[in-house]
Amino acid sequence: MSQQSNSEKPWGGRFNAPTDAFVERFTASVQFDQRLASHDIKGSIAHAQMLADVEIITRDDCSKIVDGLTAIQSEISDGNFSWSIALEDVHMNIEHALVERIGDVGKKLHTARSRNDQVATDIRMFLREQIDVIVAGLETLMTELIDLAEREAATVMPGYTHLQTAQPISFGHHMLAWFEMLLRDRERFLDCRKRVNVMPLGAGALAGTSFPIDRSKCAESLGFDLLAENSLDAVSDRDFAIEFSAHGAMLMMHFSRMSEELVLWNSQQFSFIQLGDAFCTGSSMMPQKKNPDVPELVRGKSGRVFGNLMGLMTLMKSQPLAYNKDNQEDKEPLFDTVDTLIDCIKAFGDLIPSLTINATAMREATEKGFATATDLADYLVRSGLPFRDAHAVVGSAVRRAIDKNCDLSDLSIAQYRELYPAMTDEVYKVLDIDQSLNARDHVGGTAPAQVREACARARKRLNTGN
């Protein structure tokens, strides 16, 4: 690509020598910020219309600018636009094309505006749009989790702490735990969107403009809720991008935990679920393999999103006010985080309906791990034994069952009475898995009836935002 002399650049009047070819390539951002083109054009149209409304430019000039920008947008959408590194960024590429198309009238567009407030506006418009896509995807995924939880409300599985069998729970209850994590993620993104939807346009390079602009008119036209109150902050703030990336990292942490469980449950050692074939691959060497590539890759992609967050924070940590060229580095990690989140949400949204649930394997696993030991301790407490003493009695019973290679329900009543003379045959009802599951019959508990009620509440919370 040929080097452009500084006399052809919009800022070239100050310079005598042309920009070094390497520097031109090194400092250009059009390779990635062209992604902001549609937002840049929308912002420019709103700016031009405002300039005409306050009589800074004529209506005729405004009409020519708007028509030119609309035609350029069509070229970009059709893939017919020629991007130039020599023109540095998306903004100057579009402005240059506008001047070529409509002549000197196009040069009036940048009146009362800087690339500093222009790019800050573009990024915010881009990000609020992507937040809406992310939230919609999360809502679809959460609906699928509720559907699955409702279907599997009475499916028993072992609940774990330290990945050791703890107590019987409902598989549906476990799915609703995932739902709760994602619901909080949605709330964080929606809350973040409020701070994203603040308009910097009108801040100029850093100090505003001497022209009698109407920022409120632009904000209304572009769908912004608020105006940035301080021109210095408006052009240099990237808190909103960091906040979004932090929420994205939290979502990916949740997805990584969910992925880990799917990978474990899909293994032969667990066999709790089967992933659909469309979400797995095979081995080039081992014919029997069915690898859970999608959840593994989602788990792995959490690292790049965490890294993007740290990159953005490091980018901003030492910058003085106001705008600095460093901020050009904000877009690639932000774009990457957006793309990764949207892809991972789609991956899970497509994956969850493909799951085949192996209720038999879950029940068998629950029966092996003394999962009702706590129920037995609670039973002894209700009979009058202090909990610590009850804990000791049950611990001794578990030790005996381990020595005999049997379950607690296989110990005889005589063996139980050796540990606690007042023990009755009711102990065997207490040790029943379904009895244990149904006993947690309170809000937030794992009883199937409670899970179904929780599903109904979850749908309402999802639909109302409460």
N, C-alpha and C positions, 0 to 999 in steps of 0.2 A: 504494500500500500504506500503510495507516495506521501512524502512529508509535506505538510501544509505550512507555508510561511506565516510568521506571526501577523503579518499585515492582513491575512485572511481570517484570523481568529477574532472572536468578539472582544477579546481583551488586549489585542496586539498593539494598540497605540503606544503603550508604555515601553515596548521592547525594540531593540535594534537588530539583535541576532535571532535566527530561527531556533525553535526548540530542538534540542538534540533528539535524534530519532529514537534512541533507547528511552530517554526521559518521556517522550511522547507516548510510547507504548506502556512504560512503567506506570505513568500517572493516569492513563485512560481507564474509564470504568464502563464504557459502553458495552463491553463484552458481556457484562452481567446486568447492568442497570437498565438496559433496553427493556427488561421485563416490566419496568414501571411505565412504559410508553402510554398505555391507555389512561392511566391515572394522571400522567403528566399532561396529556391533551385535555382531559376533563378539567383539570385545574386551570389550564391556560384559557380554555373557553370561558370558564366562570370569571377569570381575571379580566379578560377582554370585555366581557359584557358589563362588568362592574366599571371598568374604565370609561365605557360609553355612557353608562348611567350617570356618572358624576362629571361627564363632559370633558374628560381628559383626552379622549379620542372621539372621533365622529361615529355616528351610527353606521355610515357607509364603510368606514375603515373596519369597524367591528364585524360587520357582515362579511367582508372579504377575509378577515382573519379566521372567523368561525368556519366559513366554507373551506378555506385552505386547510385548516386543522382537521376538519372532518374527512377531507379527501386523503390526507396523510394517514389518518387512522385506518381508512379502508386499505391503503397500500400495505400498511404494517400487518393488518389482519390477514390479507391475502398472501403475505410472504414476499411482496414485491418491493419492499423498501430496502434501500442500500445503506447500511450502517458504516460509519467511518470512524476509525480510531483517532484520526487526526482531529476530529471534532470533539474528542474527549468523552462526552457522556450523552445520555439519552436526551437531555434538555437541549444541548447545542445542535445535536443532529436534527431534532425536530424543528428548531428555530431556523436552522440553515435551509432545510427543505421548504419551510414556509416562505422564506424570503425568495428562494428560487422560484417558487410557484406564483406568488402574488406581488413580488417586487418589494420596494422600500417600505410599503405599508406594514409588512411583516416585522420590520425592525421596531415598530412601535409597541409590539406586544410586551416587551420586557420593561416598559415604563413602570416605575414604582414597584419593581420586583427584583429579587436577587436569586441566583441559583441556590443560595443558602436556605431561604424560606421556601423556595420551590421544591427542593428535594425533601425537606422535612415534611412538607404537605403531601407529596407523592407517597412517601413511605407510610405515613399514617393512613392514607386512603387505601393503599395496598393491604396493610396489616389488618385493618378493621374488616375488610372483605374476606380475608383468609380466616380470621377468627370466626366469622359467620359460617364459613365452610366447615371449620373444625368442630364448632358447636353442633351443627346439624349432623355431622358424622357421628359424634359422640352420642347424640340423642337416638340415632338409629341403633347403634351398638347397645346402648343401655336398654332399649326396648327389647332387643333380642335376648339380653341377659334376663330380663323379667320374664319373658316367655319361657325360657329354659328353666328358670327357677320355679315357675308355676307348674310346669310339667313334671318336674323332679322333686316336688315339695316333700314327698314321702320316701324318697330314695335315700337310704341310710349309707353313710360313709364314715370312716374314722376321721375325727378332727385331730389335728396335730399341734403340739408345741415341741420345739426343738426337733421337729420331724420325727417325733416319737408319738405313738398312738396315745391320745389323751382321753377323749370322750366321743360318744356317737353324736354325729350331727347330720343334718339333712344336706344333700348335695345342692338342693335349691337354696338353702340358707347360705352355703358357700358362694353361690353365684350372686346372691344379693350383697355379700361382702364386696365383691368386685364392683357391683353397681354403686355402692356407697362411695368407693374410691373415685370412680369416674364422675359421679354426681358432683363431688367437691371440685374435681378438675373443671367441669363445666362452669361451676359457679366462679371459679378463679378467672377463667377466660372471659366470662361475661363482665366481671368486675373490672378486669384489665381493659376491656374495650371502652369503658367510660373514660379512662385516661388516655387511650389512644385517640379517641374521637374529639380532639382539641385542635383547632386550626392555627398553624403557625403563619400562614400566608398574610403578608402585610408587615412582617417583621423586617423585611429587607435583608441586607447583609448582616446587620446586628442592631441597628438603631432605629428601625422604622423608615418612613419616607416623608418627604416634605410635601408630597402630593395629597390632595384631599380625598383619599380613598375611603371606601365604605366596606370595612372588613366584614361586618355583619351580613351584608348582601352576599358576599362570596361564601361565607359559612353556611348560610341558608341554602344557597344553590348547590353546594357540595355535600350537604347532609351532615355538617359538623354541629355538635351540640354546644360547644363553647369556643371562645377565642382564647388563644394563648395570651396571657396578661402581660408578659415581659418579653420584649424583643430579643434580649440577650439569651434568655433561657429558651425561647421559642426555636432559635436556629441551632442551638448547641445541645438541646435535650435529646438523649437517647434512652432515658429511663424506661420509657414505654416499651422499647424493643428488648431491653434487659428484663423487664418484668414479664413480658410475654415469654421470653426464652426460659425464665425461671419456672413459669407455669408449665411450659413445654417439657422441661426436664423432670418436673414432678409427674406429669402424665407418663412420660417414658419410664420413669422408675416404677410406676404402677403396672404399666404394660410388661416390663421386665419381670416383675414378680408373677404376674399372671402367666407369662410365657414359661417361666421356670416350672410352675405347677403343671401346665399342659404337657411339657416335655417329660416330667416325672410320671404323670398319670398315663401317658401314652406308652411308656416303657413296658417291657414284658414283666418286669418286677412288680409293677403296679397293675397294669391292664385295666385301669378304671375307665378309660375312654379309648376311642379310636378316632384319629383325625381323618378327614376325608382325603382320598387319594390325590385330589387336585391340589392339596396343600403340603404334599410331601414329595420327596425325590428318593431315588434308589442309589445304590452304590455301584461304582464302575467295576468293583471286584467281587463283592459279596451279594449274590443274587437274592438273598432272603431279606435284605434290608429295606425298611421303609422309614426314612429319616424325617423327623419333624422340622423341616427347614424353615418354614414360615415363623413359628414361634421362636426358634433359635435366632433367626435373623433379626426379628423385632427386639429380642433381648440384647443382641449385639449392637443394634442401632442406638440404644440408649446412650452408649458411650460418646457417639458423635454429637448428640444433643447436649449432653453435659459439657462437652468440650466447647461447643458453640457459646454456651452461657459464660464459661470462664473466659473465652476469647473476647466477648463483648465487654465484660466487666474490666478486663485488663486494658482493652482499648481505651476506655473512658477514664481510667483511674487517675491519670496525671494531666489531663487536658485543662488548660486555662480557658476561661470564657473569651471569645464566643466560639465561632466555628473554626475547626482546624481540618486540614486535609486527612488527618487520621480517620475522620468519620466516614471517609469513602469505604473503609474496611468494615463498616457495619452491615453492609447489604448481603454479602455472600454467606456469612454464618446465619443471618436472619432468614434468608431465602432457604438455606439448607434445612434449618429447623422447621420451617413451615412445610416444606416438601416431605420431610421425614415424618412429621406428625400426621399429615393427611394420608400418606401411604400406609402407615402403621394402623391408623384408625380403620382404613378400608380393609387391610389384611385381617384384622380381628372381626370386623363387621361381616366379612365373607366367611371367615373360619368358624365362628361360633355356631351358625346353623348346620354346619357339616358334622358336628360332633355326634358320635354314637356312644351312648352311655352304657357301661357294663355294670348294672346294678348288682349282679351276682358277685362279681369280683370285689366290689366295694363292701358288700355285706360280709363276705368271707374275711376280708382284711380287718373289718371291725371286730369280728369274733375272735381274732387271734391276739389282740393286744391288751386284754384286760381293761377294755374301754369303759366297763361299768363299775370299776373299782370305786369311783367317787360316789356313785349311787349307793353302793353298799355302805360307805362311810356315812353318808347322809341318813340312811336308814337307821344305823346304830345311834346316831345323834338324836333322831326322833324318838328312839326308845329310851333315851335318858343318859346315854354315854357322852361325856365331854368330847368335843371334836378331836382333840389331840390324841385321846385314848382310842377313839374310833379309828383314827388314821393309823395308829400302831397295830390295831387288830387286823385291819384290812391289809396292811403291809405284810404282816405275817402270813395271811391267807394267800397273798400273791406269791410269797416265797415258797409256800407249800405247793401251789399249783405249778410253779416253775420246776420244782424238784420232781414232781410227778408227771411233768410234760402234759398238763391238761389245762382246761379253762377253769375259771372260778366256779362256774355252774356245775362242773364235774366233781367238785369236792362234796363229800357226804355231809349230812347234817351233823353227824357225830364228830367229824373233823372240825366243823365250824364251832361246835359247842366246846371243844377242847380250847378254842381261842376265846370264846365268849359264851358262857353257859346259858345265857338267856336267849340265844339265837333260836329262831323258829323257821318252819318251812317257807315262811313268807320271803325269806332271803332269795329264793329262786325266781320269784316274780320281780324282785328288785333288780336282779341281774339280767333280766330280759332286755335286749337291745331296743326293741320297739317301745317298751315301757319307759326306758331311759330317754328316748327321743321325745316321746309325748309328754314327759314330765316337765320339760322346759317350756311350759305353756304360759308365757308372759311376753309382753312387748319386747322385741329384740331377741327372743328365745328361738330355739331351733325346732320346736314342735311343728309338725306339718301344718296344723291349723294356723299357727302364728305365721308361718312362712307364706301361706296363701293370703293372709290379711296384709302382711308386709308387702307382698306383690301389688295388691290393690292400692296401698298407700304410695308405693314407689311410682306407679303409673300417674297418680294424681300429682305427686311432687315433681315428676318430670314434666308434666303438662302445664303446671301452674308456676313452676320455678320456686316453690316453697318446700 
